[in-house]
Amino acid sequence: MKTLWFKKIYVDPILSGSKTDTMRNPSSRLPNIGDEVGFSVGPRPIFAIAVIVEKEIINLSSVSESRRMQVLSCYPDCPDIVVRLAYILKTNGKSIGRRSPDSLPISTAP
């Protein structure tokens, strides 16, 4: 299972369900739609498991200023093109979040 690292300030919003996506530098190592991934704060133990439900390439200049500043605080040298990964959390084998696993798209984005 792949693991995505988050800053500690994002743990509570992720667990509460108020944060349901993440933006990352483009990489061939990013998970794809349908992949189960662990979330951790650095090399610490996993604090959540999620399923990727959306993967899209977006232009960072097309997002709100506050969201752009959040991304740049994590990736100061971030390119203008980023990958947005939306996810649903899993707990006790059940998914929680805005989408159910039954609605997962079949194809993956590049």
Secondary structure, DSSP 8 states (H G I E B T S, - for coil): -EEEE--GGGHHHHHHTS--EEEE---TTS--TT-EEEEESTTS---EEEEEEEEEEEEGGGS-HHHHHHHHHH-TT--SEEEEEEEEEEETTEEESSS-GGG--SS---
